Amino acid sequence: MTTDDFTIRSIEALCYRYPLATPVVTSFGRMLNRPAVFIRAVDEDGVEGWGEAWSNFPAPGAEHRARLVNEVLAPGLVGRKFDHPAQAFDILTRGTEVLALQCGEHGPFAQAISGIDLALWDLFARRRHLPLWRLLGGRASTIKVYASGINPSGAAQTAEAALKRGHRALKLKVGFGADTDLANLAALRAIAGTRMLAADANQGWSVDQALEMLPRLAEFDLRWLEEPIRADRPREEWHKLRASAKMPIAAGENIASVEGFKQVLAEDVLGVVQPDIAKWGGLSACVGLAGDILKAGKTFCPHYLGGGIGLLASAHLLAGIAGDGWLEVDTNDNPLRDLLCGPVASVKNGTIDLGEGPGLDLSPDLATIVNYRVL
């Protein structure tokens, strides 16, 4: 088991849902439960790796992505030998391009492939007896984190609870009307003091609405304003926002192509770039992308809002590329995150430490979440 070559014995997606007492709210919709699609890959030597596919929307989408893995993608990899996870990623991506085009499901295919890719990288690192962050080139296992997913209702209480849990940086959801947004920002700035505070509009404004809000946001010393307008709006609208903004603009979770990222890295528009490794690209595409973000003089902050395995993989990527960004850690109730994110659950003075265990250094105790399994 000392060679890089590995033969895939099995790949399986497991689908879970955790019902919420309090919905997670965004400017475009509400989450009434928290889904998760975890993916387990095992090689012929019995080495195991874990990944996760993005599955938040639409509401029934998690089961669909799990079946894509189990019935469409996994059969094409089982029994095949690889010496690097990127080989499997390329085979799956190229092999499903026409199928994704035929059914108009580029997103679900990309997300399912990303989850498999993360599992194979974990397996690959375990075979080499290295922590994933070190395999990716990292020099230190400690990274900064921030508390996100702070809803408009009860924002101050959520922020205070996050600080008590060890957080030192916060991100508020906005896009719920100027009065609500500004009152919440004022409350969080008072709570955070001079510490990092960001805001996320979740594509909730038109360019005119965003331009109207920008001067009103200036007083809060935001570290960034995330997705103020739709990700697919013309580039001239983004340039117009950049010219008026007193804070960096952030985006990236809804960019899903090499060409799309090349465009934003060539522009002086985004100061913070946020690819989501469970949504597009996995590690095979996003390791190089993260390095390109840093080379472009921008801040790399991996986007994440899901279960614990994808969150932990995102942490390893941030540590691996040795950037100065923050890892997004959702504050909302979710045992599918908290029970499977390893050291990310232990925030101390705004940081976490990933340690020296092999791969993700996680052996999920599925018995703790068995009641939430749906597929």
NUKE-433389 format. One record per residue (C-alpha): residue in three letters; x negated, y, z negated. Coordinates in Angstrom, 2 decimals. Example, Ala and Ser with C-alpha at 12.3 -4.5 7.8 and 13.67 -1.06 7.14 Angstrom:
("ALA",(-12.30,-4.50,-7.80)),
("SER",(-13.67,-1.06,-7.14)),
This chain:
("MET",(0.00,0.00,0.00)),
("THR",(-2.96,2.31,0.52)),
("THR",(-2.38,3.02,4.21)),
("ASP",(-0.26,5.84,5.54)),
("ASP",(1.75,3.44,7.73)),
("PHE",(5.13,2.45,6.36)),
("THR",(8.01,0.42,7.76)),
("ILE",(11.52,1.44,6.81)),
("ARG",(13.55,-1.30,5.15)),
("SER",(16.69,0.70,4.39)),
("ILE",(18.21,4.18,4.37)),
("GLU",(21.46,4.81,2.53)),
("ALA",(23.52,7.92,1.81)),
("LEU",(25.52,8.13,-1.41)),
("CYS",(28.32,10.70,-1.66)),
("TYR",(29.49,12.36,-4.89)),
("ARG",(31.96,15.05,-5.98)),
("TYR",(32.12,16.83,-9.31)),
("PRO",(35.47,18.59,-10.00)),
("LEU",(35.19,22.17,-11.22)),
("ALA",(37.19,23.84,-13.96)),
("THR",(36.03,27.21,-12.64)),
("PRO",(35.64,27.50,-8.85)),
("VAL",(32.43,28.80,-7.30)),
("VAL",(33.41,31.97,-5.44)),
("THR",(31.83,33.56,-2.37)),
("SER",(33.01,36.38,-0.14)),
("PHE",(34.14,33.80,2.46)),
("GLY",(35.68,31.07,0.30)),
("ARG",(35.91,29.07,-2.91)),
("MET",(34.43,25.72,-3.92)),
("LEU",(36.89,23.70,-6.00)),
("ASN",(34.38,20.90,-6.52)),
("ARG",(30.65,20.36,-6.09)),
("PRO",(29.73,17.76,-3.46)),
("ALA",(26.37,16.04,-3.03)),
("VAL",(25.00,13.62,-0.45)),
("PHE",(21.92,11.89,-1.84)),
("ILE",(19.81,9.72,0.45)),
("ARG",(17.63,6.82,-0.61)),
("ALA",(14.92,5.46,1.70)),
("VAL",(13.01,2.26,0.91)),
("ASP",(10.04,0.84,2.82)),
("GLU",(8.98,-2.78,3.25)),
("ASP",(6.63,-2.46,0.26)),
("GLY",(9.54,-1.45,-1.96)),
("VAL",(8.45,2.18,-2.28)),
("GLU",(11.47,4.44,-2.66)),
("GLY",(12.06,8.05,-1.66)),
("TRP",(14.97,10.40,-2.28)),
("GLY",(16.46,13.27,-0.30)),
("GLU",(19.65,15.30,-0.03)),
("ALA",(21.73,16.67,2.83)),
("TRP",(23.53,20.03,2.57)),
("SER",(27.28,19.36,2.35)),
("ASN",(29.03,22.34,0.75)),
("PHE",(31.43,23.28,3.54)),
("PRO",(33.97,22.49,4.81)),
("ALA",(35.55,20.81,1.78)),
("PRO",(35.65,17.27,3.27)),
("GLY",(32.26,17.61,4.93)),
("ALA",(30.20,15.59,2.42)),
("GLU",(31.81,12.27,3.29)),
("HIS",(31.31,13.02,6.97)),
("ARG",(27.60,13.68,6.55)),
("ALA",(27.15,10.54,4.47)),
("ARG",(28.76,8.46,7.20)),
("LEU",(26.58,10.13,9.83)),
("VAL",(23.55,8.93,7.89)),
("ASN",(24.83,5.43,7.23)),
("GLU",(26.51,4.65,10.54)),
("VAL",(24.68,6.73,13.14)),
("LEU",(21.19,7.76,11.99)),
("ALA",(19.90,5.05,9.64)),
("PRO",(20.35,2.14,12.08)),
("GLY",(17.95,3.87,14.48)),
("LEU",(15.15,3.94,11.91)),
("VAL",(15.44,0.66,9.99)),
("GLY",(12.63,-1.73,10.90)),
("ARG",(10.51,0.96,12.56)),
("LYS",(6.96,1.77,11.51)),
("PHE",(5.71,5.35,11.04)),
("ASP",(2.55,6.93,9.73)),
("HIS",(4.15,10.31,8.98)),
("PRO",(7.71,11.50,8.17)),
("ALA",(7.63,14.04,11.01)),
("GLN",(7.66,11.18,13.52)),
("ALA",(11.03,9.97,12.26)),
("PHE",(12.32,13.56,12.16)),
("ASP",(11.41,14.08,15.82)),
("ILE",(12.95,10.77,16.89)),
("LEU",(16.23,11.55,15.12)),
("THR",(16.36,15.15,16.35)),
("ARG",(15.63,14.34,19.98)),
("GLY",(17.74,11.20,19.95)),
("THR",(20.90,12.97,18.79)),
("GLU",(20.68,16.22,20.78)),
("VAL",(23.15,15.13,23.45)),
("LEU",(25.45,13.50,20.90)),
("ALA",(25.51,16.66,18.79)),
("LEU",(26.21,18.70,21.89)),
("GLN",(28.97,16.35,22.99)),
("CYS",(30.85,16.60,19.70)),
("GLY",(29.86,20.17,18.85)),
("GLU",(28.34,19.12,15.53)),
("HIS",(24.84,20.52,15.58)),
("GLY",(25.08,21.52,11.91)),
("PRO",(26.18,18.19,10.42)),
("PHE",(23.57,16.30,12.43)),
("ALA",(20.82,18.72,11.40)),
("GLN",(21.87,18.46,7.75)),
("ALA",(22.00,14.67,7.75)),
("ILE",(18.61,14.47,9.48)),
("SER",(17.17,16.95,6.96)),
("GLY",(18.29,14.74,4.07)),
("ILE",(16.62,11.69,5.59)),
("ASP",(13.48,13.72,6.21)),
("LEU",(13.28,14.79,2.58)),
("ALA",(13.61,11.18,1.44)),
("LEU",(10.81,10.05,3.76)),
("TRP",(8.49,12.84,2.56)),
("ASP",(9.12,11.76,-1.04)),
("LEU",(8.36,8.16,-0.06)),
("PHE",(5.25,9.26,1.86)),
("ALA",(3.88,11.21,-1.11)),
("ARG",(4.56,8.32,-3.49)),
("ARG",(2.66,5.95,-1.21)),
("ARG",(-0.31,8.30,-1.40)),
("HIS",(0.02,8.65,-5.20)),
("LEU",(0.28,12.43,-4.93)),
("PRO",(2.86,14.90,-6.18)),
("LEU",(4.71,16.23,-3.16)),
("TRP",(3.67,19.82,-3.88)),
("ARG",(0.01,18.78,-3.83)),
("LEU",(0.46,16.74,-0.62)),
("LEU",(1.85,19.91,0.96)),
("GLY",(-1.30,21.83,0.08)),
("GLY",(-0.37,23.42,-3.22)),
("ARG",(-2.92,24.51,-5.78)),
("ALA",(-0.70,24.99,-8.83)),
("SER",(2.45,23.27,-10.08)),
("THR",(4.10,26.31,-11.68)),
("ILE",(6.57,28.46,-9.71)),
("LYS",(8.94,31.33,-10.42)),
("VAL",(12.70,30.77,-10.40)),
("TYR",(15.81,32.91,-10.44)),
("ALA",(19.39,32.34,-11.58)),
("SER",(21.87,32.57,-8.70)),
("GLY",(25.55,31.88,-8.05)),
("ILE",(26.67,34.56,-10.51)),
("ASN",(30.36,35.00,-9.72)),
("PRO",(32.16,38.38,-9.80)),
("SER",(34.32,37.24,-12.70)),
("GLY",(32.42,37.00,-15.98)),
("ALA",(29.17,38.10,-14.34)),
("ALA",(27.70,39.66,-17.48)),
("GLN",(28.37,36.59,-19.63)),
("THR",(26.87,34.29,-16.98)),
("ALA",(23.78,36.48,-16.71)),
("GLU",(23.27,36.59,-20.46)),
("ALA",(23.59,32.81,-20.66)),
("ALA",(21.01,32.41,-17.89)),
("LEU",(18.52,34.61,-19.76)),
("LYS",(19.05,32.53,-22.90)),
("ARG",(18.20,29.41,-20.87)),
("GLY",(14.84,30.90,-19.95)),
("HIS",(15.56,32.80,-16.74)),
("ARG",(14.04,36.23,-16.16)),
("ALA",(15.44,36.97,-12.68)),
("LEU",(19.05,37.15,-11.50)),
("LYS",(21.08,37.25,-8.28)),
("LEU",(24.69,38.47,-8.18)),
("LYS",(27.32,37.63,-5.59)),
("VAL",(28.82,40.79,-4.05)),
("GLY",(31.34,41.48,-1.33)),
("PHE",(34.43,41.69,-3.54)),
("GLY",(35.13,45.41,-3.22)),
("ALA",(32.89,48.33,-4.09)),
("ASP",(34.32,48.89,-7.57)),
("THR",(33.82,45.28,-8.64)),
("ASP",(30.40,44.98,-7.04)),
("LEU",(29.00,48.20,-8.50)),
("ALA",(30.35,47.54,-11.98)),
("ASN",(28.81,44.08,-12.01)),
("LEU",(25.49,45.36,-10.70)),
("ALA",(25.39,48.03,-13.38)),
("ALA",(26.10,45.43,-16.06)),
("LEU",(23.43,43.05,-14.76)),
("ARG",(20.82,45.78,-14.40)),
("ALA",(21.41,46.68,-18.04)),
("ILE",(21.08,43.03,-19.05)),
("ALA",(18.03,42.33,-16.89)),
("GLY",(16.25,45.56,-17.76)),
("THR",(13.37,46.07,-15.34)),
("ARG",(13.30,42.39,-14.36)),
("MET",(14.12,41.07,-10.89)),
("LEU",(17.74,41.56,-9.74)),
("ALA",(19.02,40.69,-6.26)),
("ALA",(22.45,40.70,-4.61)),
("ASP",(24.04,38.34,-2.07)),
("ALA",(26.95,39.46,0.12)),
("ASN",(27.30,36.04,1.81)),
("GLN",(27.86,37.68,5.23)),
("GLY",(30.82,39.53,3.73)),
("TRP",(30.51,43.02,5.26)),
("SER",(30.75,44.58,8.67)),
("VAL",(27.76,46.71,9.62)),
("ASP",(29.76,49.86,8.81)),
("GLN",(30.73,48.52,5.38)),
("ALA",(27.13,47.55,4.70)),
("LEU",(25.86,50.98,5.74)),
("GLU",(28.41,52.59,3.44)),
("MET",(27.28,50.41,0.52)),
("LEU",(23.52,50.76,0.99)),
("PRO",(23.10,54.20,-0.62)),
("ARG",(25.33,53.12,-3.51)),
("LEU",(23.13,50.07,-4.10)),
("ALA",(19.89,52.04,-4.14)),
("GLU",(20.10,52.93,-7.84)),
("PHE",(19.92,49.29,-8.92)),
("ASP",(16.36,48.67,-7.71)),
("LEU",(17.33,45.42,-6.00)),
("ARG",(14.55,42.98,-5.15)),
("TRP",(16.60,42.15,-2.05)),
("LEU",(20.05,42.36,-0.47)),
("GLU",(20.98,39.00,1.04)),
("GLU",(23.07,38.46,4.18)),
("PRO",(24.91,41.80,4.11)),
("ILE",(26.44,41.02,7.53)),
("ARG",(27.14,37.89,9.54)),
("ALA",(24.04,35.94,10.50)),
("ASP",(25.08,35.93,14.16)),
("ARG",(25.57,39.69,14.51)),
("PRO",(23.48,41.42,17.24)),
("ARG",(19.92,42.19,16.26)),
("GLU",(20.49,45.91,16.72)),
("GLU",(22.92,45.82,13.78)),
("TRP",(20.28,44.20,11.59)),
("HIS",(17.74,46.80,12.72)),
("LYS",(20.21,49.56,11.82)),
("LEU",(20.58,48.14,8.32)),
("ARG",(16.84,47.84,7.88)),
("ALA",(16.38,51.49,8.83)),
("SER",(18.84,52.59,6.12)),
("ALA",(18.04,50.13,3.35)),
("LYS",(15.95,51.13,0.34)),
("MET",(15.51,47.47,-0.62)),
("PRO",(14.27,44.43,1.36)),
("ILE",(16.85,42.56,3.43)),
("ALA",(17.02,38.77,3.02)),
("ALA",(18.47,35.99,5.17)),
("GLY",(17.63,32.59,6.60)),
("GLU",(19.99,29.94,5.24)),
("ASN",(22.13,30.27,8.37)),
("ILE",(19.28,30.29,10.88)),
("ALA",(19.05,26.80,12.37)),
("SER",(16.47,26.83,15.12)),
("VAL",(12.76,27.34,15.69)),
("GLU",(13.59,30.16,18.09)),
("GLY",(15.81,31.90,15.54)),
("PHE",(13.07,31.96,12.93)),
("LYS",(10.45,33.07,15.45)),
("GLN",(12.64,36.05,16.26)),
("VAL",(13.06,37.22,12.67)),
("LEU",(9.39,36.69,11.88)),
("ALA",(8.41,38.87,14.84)),
("GLU",(10.67,41.72,13.64)),
("ASP",(10.33,44.21,10.82)),
("VAL",(13.84,43.50,9.56)),
("LEU",(13.78,40.74,6.95)),
("GLY",(11.47,41.17,3.99)),
("VAL",(12.60,37.90,2.42)),
("VAL",(13.15,34.76,4.52)),
("GLN",(15.20,31.89,3.09)),
("PRO",(15.36,28.63,5.06)),
("ASP",(17.32,25.80,3.43)),
("ILE",(15.43,22.51,3.81)),
("ALA",(18.56,20.41,3.21)),
("LYS",(20.51,22.33,5.84)),
("TRP",(18.05,22.54,8.72)),
("GLY",(14.57,21.25,9.38)),
("GLY",(13.80,19.28,6.24)),
("LEU",(10.15,19.49,5.29)),
("SER",(8.92,18.42,8.71)),
("ALA",(10.01,21.74,10.24)),
("CYS",(9.99,23.96,7.17)),
("VAL",(6.50,23.36,5.81)),
("GLY",(4.99,25.05,8.85)),
("LEU",(7.77,27.62,8.86)),
("ALA",(7.08,28.56,5.24)),
("GLY",(3.44,29.15,6.12)),
("ASP",(4.46,31.28,9.10)),
("ILE",(6.69,33.37,6.82)),
("LEU",(3.74,34.15,4.59)),
("LYS",(1.48,34.89,7.57)),
("ALA",(4.10,37.36,8.82)),
("GLY",(3.76,39.28,5.55)),
("LYS",(7.21,38.30,4.29)),
("THR",(8.34,36.61,1.08)),
("PHE",(9.37,32.95,1.28)),
("CYS",(12.24,32.10,-1.07)),
("PRO",(13.86,28.73,-0.31)),
("HIS",(17.65,28.93,-0.26)),
("TYR",(19.46,26.26,-2.22)),
("LEU",(22.95,25.57,-3.55)),
("GLY",(23.58,21.87,-3.99)),
("GLY",(22.60,18.83,-6.03)),
("GLY",(19.42,18.26,-7.95)),
("ILE",(17.34,16.28,-5.46)),
("GLY",(17.33,18.93,-2.74)),
("LEU",(16.64,21.57,-5.38)),
("LEU",(13.62,19.64,-6.64)),
("ALA",(12.32,19.17,-3.08)),
("SER",(12.70,22.92,-2.51)),
("ALA",(10.65,23.56,-5.64)),
("HIS",(7.87,21.32,-4.33)),
("LEU",(7.83,23.18,-1.03)),
("LEU",(7.51,26.55,-2.76)),
("ALA",(4.65,25.24,-4.90)),
("GLY",(3.11,23.52,-1.90)),
("ILE",(2.77,26.64,0.23)),
("ALA",(1.49,28.68,-2.73)),
("GLY",(3.69,31.67,-2.04)),
("ASP",(4.78,34.31,-4.52)),
("GLY",(8.52,33.84,-3.99)),
("TRP",(11.24,32.57,-6.29)),
("LEU",(13.16,29.28,-6.29)),
("GLU",(16.95,29.68,-6.28)),
("VAL",(18.58,27.86,-9.21)),
("ASP",(22.38,27.90,-9.28)),
("THR",(23.89,28.78,-12.67)),
("ASN",(27.30,27.14,-12.17)),
("ASP",(28.38,23.95,-13.88)),
("ASN",(27.11,20.94,-11.92)),
("PRO",(25.83,17.67,-13.45)),
("LEU",(24.96,16.49,-9.93)),
("ARG",(22.28,19.17,-10.10)),
("ASP",(21.28,19.17,-13.75)),
("LEU",(20.91,15.39,-14.15)),
("LEU",(18.81,14.97,-11.00)),
("CYS",(16.53,18.01,-10.74)),
("GLY",(13.78,16.85,-13.10)),
("PRO",(11.64,19.70,-14.43)),
("VAL",(13.72,22.37,-12.68)),
("ALA",(16.17,21.98,-15.58)),
("SER",(13.51,23.27,-18.00)),
("VAL",(13.06,26.97,-17.30)),
("LYS",(10.59,28.78,-19.53)),
("ASN",(9.99,32.50,-19.24)),
("GLY",(11.28,32.50,-15.67)),
("THR",(9.12,29.61,-14.46)),
("ILE",(9.12,25.82,-14.12)),
("ASP",(6.26,23.34,-13.96)),
("LEU",(6.45,20.38,-11.57)),
("GLY",(3.72,18.27,-13.12)),
("GLU",(1.46,15.69,-11.50)),
("GLY",(3.77,12.70,-10.93)),
("PRO",(3.87,11.11,-7.46)),
("GLY",(6.32,12.41,-4.84)),
("LEU",(9.23,14.23,-6.41)),
("ASP",(8.47,12.27,-9.60)),
("LEU",(12.17,11.46,-9.93)),
("SER",(13.89,8.10,-10.44)),
("PRO",(17.56,9.06,-10.38)),
("ASP",(19.70,7.42,-13.05)),
("LEU",(22.76,6.86,-10.88)),
("ALA",(24.68,5.41,-13.82)),
("THR",(24.97,8.92,-15.27)),
("ILE",(26.93,10.13,-12.23)),
("VAL",(28.76,6.95,-11.23)),
("ASN",(32.16,8.43,-12.11)),
("TYR",(31.67,11.12,-9.44)),
("ARG",(30.86,8.80,-6.56)),
("VAL",(33.36,8.91,-3.67)),
("LEU",(31.51,7.03,-0.91)),
